[in-house]
Amino acid sequence: MQIAQNSVVAFHYTLTNNSGEVLDSSEGREPLTYLHGAGNIIPGLEKELEGRAAGDKLNVKVTPEEGYGEVQEQLVQEVPRDAFQGVENIEPGMQFQAQTQGGPLMVTVKNIEGDTVIVDGNHPLAGEHLNFDVEIASVREASQEETEHGHVHGEGGVEH
């Protein structure tokens, strides 16, 4: 079976940046399973998997536009330290959920300058060119319930 809209796909991968640094991998774990066409993975990777079948191996290069987007400078902001009530020790790299007009947003602490904390709401991989080495483990048709819910159920998916 070929990967198409509403296929359940399981694949192994290694993700590297343009410097060759491994950012993530399924090595030693179960393959990543997703519902094709439901926006469960980044668009550039999903597009390249279309039409592939179990056993296929491929290298996929994804631009920031088809990955996690370009860095948006407006998402880097200075916040008063007292906005972090109940958090005694704030350090670069810590992540917090901020409440914004558009809803909740994960932010990462980039720097602390006196009583000011610089946070970044961009995805950590925003602006990065992503390189995936992929091996497709399996492809099956999604159940009606998976299609309705927009995600995979059972092994490798959601139990509910």
DSSP file (Angstrom, degrees, kcal/mol; ACC not computed):
  #  RESIDUE AA STRUCTURE BP1 BP2  ACC     N-H-->O    O-->H-N    N-H-->O    O-->H-N    TCO  KAPPA ALPHA  PHI   PSI    X-CA   Y-CA   Z-CA
    1    1 A M              0   0    0      0, 0.0    53,-0.6     0, 0.0     2,-0.3   0.000 360.0 360.0 360.0 138.0    0.0    0.0    0.0
    2    2 A Q  B     -A   53   0A   0     51,-0.1     2,-0.3     1,-0.1    51,-0.2  -0.650 360.0 -98.7 -92.7 150.9    1.2    3.5   -0.9
    3    3 A I        +     0   0    0     49,-3.1    48,-3.0    46,-0.3     2,-0.3  -0.526  61.6 143.4 -69.8 126.6    1.1    6.4    1.5
    4    4 A A    >   -     0   0    0     -2,-0.3     3,-1.6    46,-0.2    32,-0.2  -0.886  56.6 -42.4-150.4 177.1   -1.9    8.6    0.7
    5    5 A Q  T 3  S+     0   0    0     -2,-0.3    32,-0.2     1,-0.3     3,-0.1  -0.218 127.2  13.7 -48.2 132.5   -4.5   10.7    2.5
    6    6 A N  T 3  S+     0   0    0     30,-2.5   136,-2.3     1,-0.3     2,-0.4   0.732  91.3 139.6  67.1  27.1   -5.8    8.9    5.6
    7    7 A S  E <   -B  141   0B   0     -3,-1.6    29,-3.1    29,-0.3     2,-0.6  -0.778  52.1-133.2 -90.8 144.7   -3.0    6.3    5.7
    8    8 A V  E     -BC 140  35B   0    132,-3.5   132,-2.1    -2,-0.4     2,-0.4  -0.905  31.2-169.4 -95.8 121.3   -1.5    5.3    9.0
    9    9 A V  E     -BC 139  34B   0     25,-2.6    25,-2.4    -2,-0.6     2,-0.4  -0.925  16.0-167.8-119.1 134.4    2.2    5.4    8.5
   10   10 A A  E     +BC 138  33B   0    128,-2.4   127,-2.3    -2,-0.4   128,-1.8  -0.986  21.0 166.1-117.6 130.8    5.0    4.2   10.9
   11   11 A F  E     -BC 136  32B   0     21,-2.5    21,-2.4    -2,-0.4     2,-0.3  -0.998  32.3-134.6-146.3 149.2    8.5    5.2   10.1
   12   12 A H  E     +B  135   0B   0    123,-2.7   123,-2.3    -2,-0.3     2,-0.3  -0.734  35.5 173.9 -93.9 150.3   12.0    5.3   11.6
   13   13 A Y  E     -B  134   0B   0     -2,-0.3    13,-2.5   121,-0.2    14,-0.4  -0.993  32.3-153.1-153.9 157.0   14.0    8.5   11.2
   14   14 A T  E     -BD 133  25B   0    119,-1.6   119,-2.4    -2,-0.3     2,-0.5  -0.988  21.5-156.4-129.6 128.3   17.1   10.3   12.1
   15   15 A L  E     +BD 132  24B   0      9,-3.3     8,-3.2    -2,-0.4     9,-1.4  -0.909  17.3 171.5-108.4 126.3   16.9   14.1   12.0
   16   16 A T  E     -BD 131  22B   0    115,-2.8   115,-2.7    -2,-0.5     6,-0.2  -0.905  26.0-129.2-127.7 159.0   20.0   16.2   11.5
   17   17 A N    >   -     0   0    0      4,-1.7     3,-2.0    -2,-0.3   113,-0.1  -0.371  46.7 -86.3 -92.3-177.6   20.7   19.9   10.9
   18   18 A N  T 3  S+     0   0    0    111,-0.4   112,-0.1     1,-0.3    -1,-0.0   0.667 128.5  60.4 -67.2 -15.0   22.9   21.2    8.1
   19   19 A S  T 3  S-     0   0    0      2,-0.1    -1,-0.3     0, 0.0     3,-0.1   0.485 118.2-111.6 -87.1  -3.5   25.9   20.8   10.3
   20   20 A G    <   +     0   0    0     -3,-2.0     2,-0.3     1,-0.3    -2,-0.1   0.486  67.1 148.9  87.4   2.8   25.2   17.1   10.6
   21   21 A E        -     0   0    0      1,-0.1    -4,-1.7     2,-0.0     2,-0.5  -0.561  51.7-121.4 -72.8 129.4   24.3   17.3   14.3
   22   22 A V  E     +D   16   0B   0     -2,-0.3    -6,-0.3    -6,-0.2     3,-0.1  -0.615  33.9 175.3 -74.2 120.9   21.7   14.7   15.2
   23   23 A L  E     -     0   0B   0     -8,-3.2     2,-0.3    -2,-0.5    -7,-0.2   0.738  64.9 -11.5 -96.4 -30.2   18.6   16.6   16.6
   24   24 A D  E     -D   15   0B   0     -9,-1.4    -9,-3.3     0, 0.0    -1,-0.4  -0.970  60.8-179.7-166.5 155.3   16.3   13.6   17.1
   25   25 A S  E     -D   14   0B   0     -2,-0.3   -11,-0.2   -11,-0.2   -13,-0.0  -0.981  31.2-143.4-160.7 151.2   16.1    9.9   16.2
   26   26 A S    >   +     0   0    0    -13,-2.5     3,-2.6    -2,-0.3   -12,-0.1   0.352  57.1 137.1 -94.6   4.0   13.8    6.9   16.6
   27   27 A E  T 3  S+     0   0    0    -14,-0.4     3,-0.1     1,-0.3    -2,-0.1  -0.272  75.9  11.5 -56.0 129.9   16.8    4.6   16.9
   28   28 A G  T 3  S+     0   0    0      1,-0.3    -1,-0.3     0, 0.0     2,-0.2   0.490 120.3  83.2  79.7   3.4   16.2    2.2   19.7
   29   29 A R  S <  S-     0   0    0     -3,-2.6    -1,-0.3     1,-0.1     3,-0.1  -0.735  91.3 -78.8-126.6 175.4   12.5    3.1   20.0
   30   30 A E        -     0   0    0     -2,-0.2    -1,-0.1     1,-0.1     3,-0.1  -0.402  61.3 -92.7 -67.7 153.5    9.3    2.3   18.2
   31   31 A P        -     0   0    0      0, 0.0     2,-0.4     0, 0.0   -19,-0.2  -0.296  43.6 -99.1 -65.1 156.6    8.8    4.0   14.9
   32   32 A L  E     -C   11   0B   0    -21,-2.4   -21,-2.5    -3,-0.1     2,-0.4  -0.633  41.3-158.6 -74.2 131.6    6.9    7.3   14.8
   33   33 A T  E     +C   10   0B   0    123,-0.4     2,-0.3    -2,-0.4   -23,-0.2  -0.949  19.2 160.0-118.1 134.4    3.3    6.7   13.7
   34   34 A Y  E     -C    9   0B   0    -25,-2.4   -25,-2.6    -2,-0.4     2,-0.7  -0.955  43.2-107.9-147.7 164.7    1.1    9.3   12.2
   35   35 A L  E > > -C    8   0B   0     -2,-0.3     3,-1.6   -27,-0.2     5,-0.6  -0.879  41.7-127.7 -96.8 114.8   -2.1    9.9   10.2
   36   36 A H  T 3 5S+     0   0    0    -29,-3.1   -30,-2.5    -2,-0.7   -29,-0.3  -0.406  89.4  18.2 -68.1 131.5   -1.1   11.1    6.7
   37   37 A G  T 3 5S+     0   0    0    -32,-0.2    -1,-0.2    -2,-0.2   -32,-0.1   0.413  97.8  97.1  92.6  -0.8   -2.9   14.3    5.6
   38   38 A A  T < 5S-     0   0    0     -3,-1.6    -2,-0.1   112,-0.0   -33,-0.0   0.339  97.8-110.5-102.6   6.6   -4.0   15.3    9.1
   39   39 A G  T   5S+     0   0    0     -4,-0.1    -3,-0.1     3,-0.1     7,-0.0   0.777  74.7 136.6  73.1  25.5   -1.1   17.7    9.8
   40   40 A N      < +     0   0    0     -5,-0.6     2,-0.3     2,-0.1    -4,-0.1   0.693  68.7  32.1 -79.6 -19.3    0.4   15.5   12.4
   41   41 A I  S    S-     0   0    0     -6,-0.2    -4,-0.1     1,-0.1    -2,-0.0  -0.837 108.0 -69.0-129.5 169.7    4.0   16.0   11.1
   42   42 A I    >>  -     0   0    0     -2,-0.3     4,-2.3     1,-0.1     3,-0.5  -0.276  45.9-121.0 -62.6 145.2    5.7   18.9    9.4
   43   43 A P  H 3> S+     0   0    0      0, 0.0     4,-2.6     0, 0.0     5,-0.2   0.850 107.0  55.8 -57.6 -41.2    4.4   19.7    5.8
   44   44 A G  H 3> S+     0   0    0     22,-2.9     4,-1.3     1,-0.2    23,-0.1   0.870 112.3  42.3 -63.4 -37.2    7.7   19.2    4.0
   45   45 A L  H <> S+     0   0    0     -3,-0.5     4,-1.4    21,-0.4    -1,-0.2   0.916 113.5  51.7 -73.9 -44.0    8.3   15.7    5.4
   46   46 A E  H  X S+     0   0    0     -4,-2.3     4,-1.1     1,-0.2     3,-0.4   0.910 108.2  52.5 -59.0 -42.8    4.6   14.7    4.8
   47   47 A K  H  < S+     0   0    0     -4,-2.6     3,-0.4     1,-0.2    -1,-0.2   0.895 109.4  48.9 -60.8 -41.0    4.8   15.9    1.2
   48   48 A E  H  < S+     0   0    0     -4,-1.3    -1,-0.2     1,-0.2    -2,-0.2   0.731 107.2  55.4 -73.9 -21.8    7.9   13.8    0.5
   49   49 A L  H >< S+     0   0    0     -4,-1.4     3,-2.2    -3,-0.4   -46,-0.3   0.703  80.2 114.2 -82.7 -19.8    6.4   10.6    2.1
   50   50 A E  T 3< S+     0   0    0     -4,-1.1   -46,-0.2    -3,-0.4     3,-0.1  -0.258  84.0  13.4 -52.2 131.0    3.3   10.8   -0.2
   51   51 A G  T 3  S+     0   0    0    -48,-3.0    -1,-0.3     1,-0.3   -47,-0.1   0.353  98.4 124.3  84.8  -5.8    3.3    7.8   -2.6
   52   52 A R    <   -     0   0    0     -3,-2.2   -49,-3.1   -50,-0.1    -1,-0.3  -0.324  45.2-149.5 -81.8 169.7    5.9    5.8   -0.7
   53   53 A A  B >   -A    2   0A   0    -51,-0.2     3,-2.2    -3,-0.1    83,-0.3  -0.888  33.3 -67.8-137.4 165.6    5.5    2.3    0.7
   54   54 A A  T 3  S+     0   0    0    -53,-0.6    83,-0.2    -2,-0.3     3,-0.1  -0.253 120.0  28.8 -53.6 137.2    6.7    0.1    3.5
   55   55 A G  T 3  S+     0   0    0     81,-3.4    -1,-0.3     1,-0.3    82,-0.1   0.137  87.2 132.5  95.0 -18.8   10.4   -0.7    3.1
   56   56 A D    <   -     0   0    0     -3,-2.2    80,-2.7    79,-0.1     2,-0.4  -0.404  39.0-161.6 -66.8 140.9   11.2    2.5    1.2
   57   57 A K  E     +E  135   0B   0     78,-0.2     2,-0.3    -3,-0.1    78,-0.2  -0.980  19.0 161.1-121.3 137.3   14.3    4.5    2.4
   58   58 A L  E     -E  134   0B   0     76,-2.2    76,-3.1    -2,-0.4     2,-0.5  -0.992  36.7-130.2-153.4 158.6   14.8    8.1    1.6
   59   59 A N  E     -E  133   0B   0     -2,-0.3     2,-0.5    74,-0.2    74,-0.2  -0.958  27.7-167.4-109.7 128.2   16.6   11.3    2.5
   60   60 A V  E     -E  132   0B   0     72,-2.9    72,-3.1    -2,-0.5     2,-0.5  -0.970   9.9-160.1-123.0 128.2   14.4   14.3    2.8
   61   61 A K  E     -E  131   0B   0     -2,-0.5     2,-0.5    70,-0.2    70,-0.2  -0.933  13.1-166.2-105.9 125.7   15.6   17.9    3.0
   62   62 A V  E     -E  130   0B   0     68,-3.3    68,-2.6    -2,-0.5     5,-0.1  -0.951  10.4-142.2-118.8 126.6   13.0   20.3    4.5
   63   63 A T    >   -     0   0    0     -2,-0.5     3,-1.0    66,-0.2     4,-0.5  -0.391  31.9-106.2 -76.9 160.6   13.3   24.1    4.3
   64   64 A P  G > >S+     0   0    0      0, 0.0     5,-2.7     0, 0.0     3,-1.3   0.881 120.0  60.6 -54.8 -37.9   12.3   26.3    7.3
   65   65 A E  G 3 5S+     0   0    0      1,-0.3     5,-0.1     4,-0.2    61,-0.0   0.825 113.2  36.1 -60.8 -31.3    9.1   27.3    5.3
   66   66 A E  G < 5S+     0   0    0     -3,-1.0   -22,-2.9   -23,-0.1   -21,-0.4   0.294 125.0  44.3-104.3   8.3    8.0   23.7    5.1
   67   67 A G  T < 5S-     0   0    0     -3,-1.3    59,-0.1    -4,-0.5    -2,-0.1   0.401 130.4 -31.1-112.4-110.2    9.3   22.8    8.6
   68   68 A Y  T   5S-     0   0    0     57,-0.4    55,-0.4    60,-0.3    -3,-0.2   0.194  92.7-112.0-104.3  15.0    8.9   24.9   11.7
   69   69 A G      < -     0   0    0     -5,-2.7    58,-3.2    -6,-0.2    -1,-0.3   0.014  41.3 -56.1  83.9 170.0    8.9   28.3    9.9
   70   70 A E        -     0   0    0     56,-0.2     2,-0.3    57,-0.1    56,-0.1  -0.441  68.1 -86.1 -78.4 159.3   11.3   31.2    9.9
   71   71 A V        -     0   0    0     -2,-0.1     2,-0.7    55,-0.1    -1,-0.1  -0.531  39.5-149.2 -67.0 129.4   12.3   32.8   13.1
   72   72 A Q    >   -     0   0    0     -2,-0.3     3,-2.3     1,-0.1     4,-0.2  -0.900   2.6-158.1-105.0 108.3    9.8   35.6   13.9
   73   73 A E  G >  S+     0   0    0     -2,-0.7     3,-1.9     1,-0.3    -1,-0.1   0.794  88.3  67.2 -58.1 -30.4   11.6   38.3   15.8
   74   74 A Q  G 3  S+     0   0    0      1,-0.3    -1,-0.3    -3,-0.1    -3,-0.0   0.672  91.4  63.9 -66.7 -14.1    8.3   39.6   17.4
   75   75 A L  G <  S+     0   0    0     -3,-2.3    46,-2.5     2,-0.0     2,-0.6   0.482  85.4  83.1 -87.4  -2.7    8.2   36.3   19.3
   76   76 A V  E <   +F  120   0C   0     -3,-1.9     2,-0.3    44,-0.2    44,-0.2  -0.910  67.6 165.5 -98.8 117.9   11.4   37.2   21.2
   77   77 A Q  E     -F  119   0C   0     42,-2.5    42,-2.8    -2,-0.6     2,-0.5  -0.928  40.7-121.6-137.6 155.8   10.4   39.5   24.0
   78   78 A E  E     -F  118   0C   0     -2,-0.3    40,-0.2    40,-0.2    38,-0.0  -0.846  32.8-174.6 -94.8 131.2   11.6   41.0   27.2
   79   79 A V  E     -F  117   0C   0     38,-2.9    38,-3.3    -2,-0.5     2,-0.1  -0.978  30.2-107.1-128.0 138.0    9.4   40.1   30.2
   80   80 A P  E >   -F  116   0C   0      0, 0.0     3,-2.3     0, 0.0    36,-0.2  -0.406  27.4-125.5 -63.6 139.5    9.8   41.4   33.8
   81   81 A R  G >  S+     0   0    0     34,-3.2     3,-2.0     1,-0.3    35,-0.1   0.825 107.8  66.4 -55.0 -33.9   11.2   38.8   36.2
   82   82 A D  G 3  S+     0   0    0     33,-0.3     3,-0.3     1,-0.3    -1,-0.3   0.571  81.9  76.5 -70.3  -5.6    8.2   39.3   38.5
   83   83 A A  G <  S+     0   0    0     -3,-2.3     2,-0.6     1,-0.2    -1,-0.3   0.643  83.9  69.0 -72.2 -13.9    6.0   37.8   35.7
   84   84 A F  S X  S-     0   0    0     -3,-2.0     3,-1.9    -4,-0.2    -1,-0.2  -0.421  77.9-178.6-101.4  55.5    7.5   34.4   36.8
   85   85 A Q  T 3   +     0   0    0     -2,-0.6     3,-0.1    -3,-0.3    -3,-0.1  -0.288  66.5  18.2 -60.0 135.5    5.7   34.3   40.2
   86   86 A G  T 3  S+     0   0    0      1,-0.2     2,-0.7     2,-0.0    -1,-0.3   0.383  97.5 108.4  85.5  -4.3    6.6   31.2   42.3
   87   87 A V    <   +     0   0    0     -3,-1.9     3,-0.2     1,-0.2    -1,-0.2  -0.915  42.9 180.0-108.8 110.7    9.7   30.4   40.2
   88   88 A E        +     0   0    0     -2,-0.7     2,-0.7     1,-0.2    -1,-0.2   0.934  69.2  38.2 -76.8 -47.3   12.8   31.2   42.3
   89   89 A N        -     0   0    0      2,-0.0     2,-0.5     0, 0.0    -1,-0.2  -0.887  67.5-173.5-115.1 104.7   15.6   30.3   40.0
   90   90 A I        +     0   0    0     -2,-0.7    22,-0.0    -3,-0.2    -9,-0.0  -0.841  11.4 177.1 -98.4 129.8   15.1   31.2   36.3
   91   91 A E    >   -     0   0    0     -2,-0.5     3,-1.9    20,-0.0    18,-0.2  -0.954  37.9 -89.5-132.7 150.4   17.8   29.9   33.9
   92   92 A P  T 3  S+     0   0    0      0, 0.0    18,-0.2     0, 0.0     3,-0.1  -0.297 112.4  34.1 -54.8 139.3   18.4   30.0   30.1
   93   93 A G  T 3  S+     0   0    0     16,-3.2    17,-0.1     1,-0.4     2,-0.0   0.101  84.7 128.2  99.2 -20.6   16.8   27.0   28.4
   94   94 A M    <   -     0   0    0     -3,-1.9    15,-3.1    15,-0.1    -1,-0.4  -0.383  48.9-143.7 -66.7 147.6   13.9   26.7   30.8
   95   95 A Q  E     +G  108   0C   0     13,-0.2     2,-0.3    -3,-0.1    13,-0.2  -0.915  19.8 177.1-117.9 144.0   10.5   26.5   29.2
   96   96 A F  E     -G  107   0C   0     11,-2.4    11,-3.1    -2,-0.4     2,-0.7  -0.949  31.6-118.5-137.6 155.8    7.2   28.1   30.3
   97   97 A Q  E     -G  106   0C   0     -2,-0.3     2,-0.3     9,-0.2     9,-0.2  -0.891  33.1-161.8 -97.5 118.7    3.7   28.3   29.0
   98   98 A A  E     -G  105   0C   0      7,-3.4     7,-2.5    -2,-0.7     2,-0.6  -0.750  15.8-130.4 -99.0 146.3    2.7   31.9   28.4
   99   99 A Q  E     +G  104   0C   0     -2,-0.3     2,-0.2     5,-0.2    -2,-0.0  -0.873  36.6 173.0 -95.7 119.8   -0.8   33.1   28.0
  100  100 A T  E >   -G  103   0C   0      3,-1.6     3,-1.7    -2,-0.6     0, 0.0  -0.692  49.8 -99.8-119.3 172.6   -1.1   35.4   25.0
  101  101 A Q  T 3  S+     0   0    0      1,-0.3    -1,-0.0    -2,-0.2    -2,-0.0   0.820 126.4  50.9 -60.5 -30.1   -4.0   37.0   23.1
  102  102 A G  T 3  S-     0   0    0      1,-0.3    -1,-0.3     3,-0.0    -3,-0.0   0.384 125.3 -96.6 -88.3   3.8   -3.8   34.1   20.6
  103  103 A G  E <  S-G  100   0C   0     -3,-1.7    -3,-1.6     2,-0.1    -1,-0.3  -0.646  72.4 -11.3 111.2-171.6   -3.9   31.5   23.4
  104  104 A P  E     -G   99   0C   0      0, 0.0     2,-0.4     0, 0.0    -5,-0.2  -0.317  59.6-173.5 -66.8 146.0   -1.2   29.5   25.2
  105  105 A L  E     -G   98   0C   0     -7,-2.5    -7,-3.4     2,-0.0     2,-0.4  -0.986  22.8-130.0-142.8 127.8    2.4   29.7   23.8
  106  106 A M  E     -G   97   0C   0     -2,-0.4     2,-0.3    -9,-0.2    -9,-0.2  -0.636  31.5-172.3 -75.3 131.3    5.5   27.7   24.9
  107  107 A V  E     -G   96   0C   0    -11,-3.1   -11,-2.4    -2,-0.4     2,-0.4  -0.943  14.7-145.5-126.0 149.6    8.4   30.1   25.4
  108  108 A T  E     -GH  95 120C   0     12,-2.3    12,-2.3    -2,-0.3     2,-0.4  -0.943  23.1-119.8-113.9 133.7   12.1   29.3   26.1
  109  109 A V  E     + H   0 119C   0    -15,-3.1   -16,-3.2    -2,-0.4    10,-0.2  -0.600  33.3 174.8 -71.6 123.1   14.2   31.5   28.4
  110  110 A K  E     -     0   0C   0      8,-3.4     2,-0.3    -2,-0.4     9,-0.2   0.796  60.1 -13.3 -97.0 -38.1   17.1   32.9   26.2
  111  111 A N  E     - H   0 118C   0      7,-1.4     7,-3.0   -20,-0.1     2,-0.4  -0.988  50.8-137.8-162.2 157.7   18.8   35.2   28.7
  112  112 A I  E     - H   0 117C   0     -2,-0.3     2,-0.5     5,-0.2     5,-0.2  -0.994  16.4-178.9-126.7 125.6   18.4   37.1   32.0
  113  113 A E  E >   - H   0 116C   0      3,-3.1     3,-1.7    -2,-0.4     2,-0.4  -0.857  61.5 -66.3-126.3  94.1   19.5   40.7   32.3
  114  114 A G  T 3  S-     0   0    0     -2,-0.5    -1,-0.0     1,-0.3     0, 0.0  -0.490 120.1  -9.3  64.5-119.5   18.9   42.0   35.8
  115  115 A D  T 3  S+     0   0    0     -2,-0.4   -34,-3.2    -3,-0.1     2,-0.4   0.220 121.7  90.4 -94.6  13.6   15.2   42.1   36.4
  116  116 A T  E <   -FH  80 113C   0     -3,-1.7    -3,-3.1   -36,-0.2     2,-0.5  -0.934  58.0-161.0-115.4 133.3   14.4   41.3   32.7
  117  117 A V  E     -FH  79 112C   0    -38,-3.3   -38,-2.9    -2,-0.4     2,-0.6  -0.952  10.8-146.6-111.8 126.7   14.0   37.9   31.2
  118  118 A I  E     -FH  78 111C   0     -7,-3.0    -8,-3.4    -2,-0.5    -7,-1.4  -0.844  23.1-175.0 -95.2 120.4   14.3   37.5   27.5
  119  119 A V  E     -FH  77 109C   0    -42,-2.8   -42,-2.5    -2,-0.6     2,-0.5  -0.835  16.0-149.7-116.5 153.4   12.0   34.7   26.2
  120  120 A D  E     -FH  76 108C   0    -12,-2.3   -12,-2.3    -2,-0.3   -44,-0.2  -0.982   9.7-173.7-126.4 119.9   11.6   33.2   22.7
  121  121 A G        +     0   0    0    -46,-2.5   -15,-0.2    -2,-0.5   -45,-0.1   0.385  53.9 110.0 -92.4   2.2    8.2   31.9   21.5
  122  122 A N  S    S-     0   0    0    -47,-0.2   -14,-0.1   -14,-0.1    -2,-0.1  -0.443  83.8 -97.4 -71.8 151.1    9.6   30.5   18.3
  123  123 A H    >   -     0   0    0    -55,-0.4     3,-2.3     1,-0.1    -1,-0.1  -0.441  36.7-115.5 -60.7 143.2    9.8   26.7   17.9
  124  124 A P  T 3  S+     0   0    0      0, 0.0    -1,-0.1     0, 0.0    -2,-0.1   0.757 116.8  47.4 -56.1 -24.0   13.4   25.6   18.8
  125  125 A L  T >  S+     0   0    0      2,-0.1     3,-1.8     3,-0.1   -57,-0.4   0.283  80.5 131.0-101.5  10.4   13.8   24.4   15.2
  126  126 A A  T <  S+     0   0    0     -3,-2.3   -56,-0.2     1,-0.3   -57,-0.1  -0.392  75.8  18.6 -61.2 139.0   12.4   27.6   13.6
  127  127 A G  T 3  S+     0   0    0    -58,-3.2     2,-0.3     1,-0.3    -1,-0.3   0.359  99.6 124.7  82.1  -5.2   14.8   28.8   10.8
  128  128 A E    <   -     0   0    0     -3,-1.8     2,-0.5   -59,-0.3   -60,-0.3  -0.651  61.1-133.4 -91.0 142.1   16.6   25.4   10.6
  129  129 A H        -     0   0    0     -2,-0.3  -111,-0.4   -66,-0.1     2,-0.4  -0.838  31.5-149.4 -85.4 128.2   17.0   23.4    7.5
  130  130 A L  E     - E   0  62B   0    -68,-2.6   -68,-3.3    -2,-0.5     2,-0.5  -0.846  12.6-162.6-110.5 136.8   16.1   19.8    8.5
  131  131 A N  E     -BE  16  61B   0   -115,-2.7  -115,-2.8    -2,-0.4     2,-0.5  -0.970   9.4-168.7-121.9 118.7   17.5   16.6    7.0
  132  132 A F  E     -BE  15  60B   0    -72,-3.1   -72,-2.9    -2,-0.5     2,-0.6  -0.911  15.4-161.4-110.9 130.0   15.6   13.4    7.6
  133  133 A D  E     -BE  14  59B   0   -119,-2.4  -119,-1.6    -2,-0.5     2,-0.4  -0.966  30.9-173.0-100.8 118.8   16.9    9.9    6.9
  134  134 A V  E     -BE  13  58B   0    -76,-3.1   -76,-2.2    -2,-0.6     2,-0.4  -0.899  26.9-175.0-123.5 141.0   13.7    7.9    6.8
  135  135 A E  E     -BE  12  57B   0   -123,-2.3  -123,-2.7    -2,-0.4     2,-0.5  -0.971  26.3-136.4-130.5 120.1   12.8    4.2    6.6
  136  136 A I  E     -B   11   0B   0    -80,-2.7   -81,-3.4    -2,-0.4  -125,-0.3  -0.635  20.7-177.4 -79.9 121.8    9.1    3.4    6.2
  137  137 A A  E     -     0   0B   0   -127,-2.3     2,-0.3    -2,-0.5  -126,-0.2   0.872  61.5 -11.5 -87.0 -42.3    8.1    0.5    8.5
  138  138 A S  E     -B   10   0B   0   -128,-1.8  -128,-2.4   -84,-0.1     2,-0.4  -0.996  47.8-161.3-159.3 156.3    4.5    0.1    7.7
  139  139 A V  E     +B    9   0B   0     -2,-0.3     2,-0.3  -130,-0.2  -130,-0.2  -0.992  21.5 160.7-140.5 131.8    1.5    1.7    5.9
  140  140 A R  E     -B    8   0B   0   -132,-2.1  -132,-3.5    -2,-0.4     2,-0.3  -0.955  44.1 -91.8-144.3 164.5   -2.2    0.8    6.5
  141  141 A E  E     -B    7   0B   0     -2,-0.3  -134,-0.2  -134,-0.2     2,-0.1  -0.579  46.6-116.4 -75.6 139.5   -5.6    2.3    5.9
  142  142 A A        -     0   0    0   -136,-2.3    -1,-0.1    -2,-0.3     2,-0.1  -0.428  26.8-114.0 -73.2 149.5   -6.9    4.4    8.8
  143  143 A S     >  -     0   0    0     -2,-0.1     4,-2.3     1,-0.1     5,-0.2  -0.359  29.6-107.9 -73.5 164.7  -10.0    3.3   10.6
  144  144 A Q  H  > S+     0   0    0      1,-0.2     4,-2.6     2,-0.2     5,-0.2   0.898 121.8  52.6 -60.9 -40.1  -13.0    5.6   10.4
  145  145 A E  H  > S+     0   0    0      2,-0.2     4,-2.4     1,-0.2    -1,-0.2   0.903 108.3  49.7 -64.3 -41.6  -12.5    6.6   14.0
  146  146 A E  H  >>S+     0   0    0      2,-0.2     4,-1.9     1,-0.2     5,-1.1   0.919 112.1  48.5 -62.6 -42.7   -8.9    7.6   13.4
  147  147 A T  H  <5S+     0   0    0     -4,-2.3    -2,-0.2     1,-0.2    -1,-0.2   0.918 113.0  47.4 -63.1 -44.3   -9.9    9.6   10.3
  148  148 A E  H  <5S+     0   0    0     -4,-2.6    -2,-0.2     1,-0.2    -1,-0.2   0.878 116.9  42.8 -64.3 -38.7  -12.7   11.4   12.3
  149  149 A H  H  <5S-     0   0    0     -4,-2.4    -1,-0.2     2,-0.2    -2,-0.2   0.685 104.5-129.0 -84.2 -19.2  -10.4   12.1   15.3
  150  150 A G  T  <5S+     0   0    0     -4,-1.9     2,-0.3     1,-0.2  -115,-0.2   0.684  75.5  72.3  80.4  18.0   -7.4   13.2   13.1
  151  151 A H  S   <S-     0   0    0     -5,-1.1    -1,-0.2    -6,-0.2    -2,-0.2  -0.979  85.2 -87.6-156.6 167.0   -4.9   10.9   14.7
  152  152 A V        -     0   0    0     -2,-0.3     6,-3.3  -119,-0.2     2,-0.3  -0.511  35.8-156.8 -79.1 142.7   -3.7    7.3   15.1
  153  153 A H  B     +i  158   0D   0      4,-0.3     6,-0.2    -2,-0.2     2,-0.1  -0.752  54.4  17.6-110.7 163.7   -5.2    5.1   17.8
  154  154 A G  S >  S+     0   0    0      4,-1.2     3,-2.8    -2,-0.3    -2,-0.0  -0.409 111.3  21.6  78.8-152.8   -3.8    2.0   19.3
  155  155 A E  T 3  S+     0   0    0      1,-0.3     3,-0.1    -2,-0.1    -2,-0.1  -0.268 138.4   5.4 -56.9 124.3   -0.1    1.0   19.1
  156  156 A G  T 3  S+     0   0    0      1,-0.3  -123,-0.4    -4,-0.0    -1,-0.3   0.424 127.1  68.8  82.4  -0.8    2.0    4.1   18.4
  157  157 A G  S <  S-     0   0    0     -3,-2.8     2,-0.3    -6,-0.1    -1,-0.3  -0.336  93.9 -51.8-127.1-152.8   -1.1    6.4   18.7
  158  158 A V  B     -i  153   0D   0     -6,-3.3    -4,-1.2    -2,-0.1     2,-0.6  -0.723  38.0-148.4 -95.0 137.5   -3.6    7.7   21.2
  159  159 A E              0   0    0     -2,-0.3    -6,-0.0    -6,-0.2    -7,-0.0  -0.931 360.0 360.0-103.8 116.1   -5.6    5.4   23.6
  160  160 A H              0   0    0     -2,-0.6    -1,-0.1     0, 0.0    -7,-0.0   0.297 360.0 360.0-162.5 360.0   -9.1    6.7   24.3
